[in-house]
């Protein structure tokens, strides 16, 4: 025996509405009797609580003792998870059981109790995932941003220059000095320009003619 149901469609194009209606009629053919179709053309991101046809549908189900609500495509709806979670919460709190004509991977079949439990479990998972995702975004925003300017390190102050010269005199190599003071070889070369005795000898390849 087929169960009573209502259908909710939300499409901004008449052609899309007809396609959705045909898909749902094929889905319901051996499973559900469609008591009434509710249709609006609101933007999908608008929460169900602000869609008059959605509220009208819930009231109709309550007045007529209908617990099954058929939607079109679960995969499309999940593209806007926040809106979907809000809509699904309203449906479950009212005691109704949702089905989707396409993309419905939620278990429970067409047994009312098993289906309701499966949808509730799926809803809880979405809530947990949404909370985890939001916490992750907040964590990224709270990461301390370094005040150091990008690019080449700034030149050392007077004390830093004095310490660098002392390190060079103590026998530290140019590479060691660069690592100790976190400066580039170019910066060290500029500092040692007036101290030829500390420059050392070039150990790299010599260009032809030199």
Protein Blocks (a to p, Z undefined) as FASTA:
>chain_A
ZZddddddddfbfklmmmmmmmmmmmmmmmpccfbdcddfbdfklcfklmmklmmmmmmm
mmnopabdcdfblmlmmmmmmlmmmmmmmmmmnopacddfehpabghijafklmmmmmmm
mmmmmmmmmmmmmmmmmmmmmpccdfbdghjdddddfklmmmmmmmmmnopafklmmmmn
opafklmmmmmmmmmklnopafbdcdehZZ
